[in-house]
Amino acid sequence: MEQRVVREAGAMLAQARRVVVFTGAGVSAESGVPTFRDALTGLWRSFDAQRLATPEAFRDDPALVWGWYEWRRDTVRRARPNPGHVAVAAIEARVPSGVVVTQNVDDLHERAGSVAPIHLHGSLFAPRCSACAQPAPLPDEAAEEPGDGRRLAPPRCAHCAGLVRPGVVWFGEALPSAALEAAVEAASACDLLVTVGTSGLVYPAAEIPQVAARFGATVMQVNPQETPLDAVADVNLRGPAAEVLPALVQAAWGGADPA
Ligand code: APR
């Protein structure tokens, strides 16, 4: 990546008043959390993430899907925020108004210091009943990795004895309306949107950078690969988030701590 491009991007960031940082699985890749479109590795390598993340999969084999999400929760629990997450929190702390909108179901933005990121696709840490929707407690941490397609029977709801499901948005399900509304509102009011580590393929989340562009914001993209969001991005910073974002923060404000 050219230094000049990062310097110019940093100058834009330093001048922006209202900033939205929109993130996807790529921001957590360097923390060891696999992205969706990467083949699953290790013990779950024979499964297709996009097939497990559906209401049909849970209906057909609840223990398989619950076991997979418990494995993911365990993976995230062991992971640490990377310099990309830390830089996102620094941007949020530095700009006059900063909002983080994430498609990720991990909690690495929060653990890096972001304040109340908007989770468009729910959370691994908020299970609820699949029948009556009451929140359910998180099970105790798995003593051993629930790997190799290991089925784990989901807990039963304390209110109606329905099956507890992960509090995430599956393919074909509606996004939480309050989160989507807040994200659209922030995107339509911002002057700079930085999209990080998302393939831009999954709707309606992928609309968020497009909303910002339509309302006249500058769109900056951080991704090592080309994506459909290249079409709306005014600036493309091609590279991994954990390298590009700290360089961007450095270019915007130098090494100083946020005031
Ligand atoms: N830094 C930045 N970007 C990266 C990195 C990295 N180190 N590594 C990979 N990427 C990019 C890839 O090039 C790709 O464009 O991250 C993107 C990951 O794409 P997806 O796996 O499709 O993840 P995401 O866009 O978050 O998926 C959206 O789809 O599966 C559903 O609900 C799930 O929230 C998810 C949604």
Boltz pocket constraint, residues with backbone or C-beta under 6 A from the ligand:
constraints:
  - pocket:
      binder: B
      contacts: [[A, 23], [A, 24], [A, 25], [A, 26], [A, 27], [A, 29], [A, 30], [A, 35], [A, 36], [A, 37], [A, 38], [A, 103], [A, 104], [A, 121], [A, 169], [A, 196], [A, 197], [A, 198], [A, 199], [A, 200], [A, 201], [A, 202], [A, 222], [A, 223], [A, 224], [A, 225], [A, 226], [A, 227], [A, 239], [A, 240], [A, 241], [A, 242]]
      max_distance: 6.0
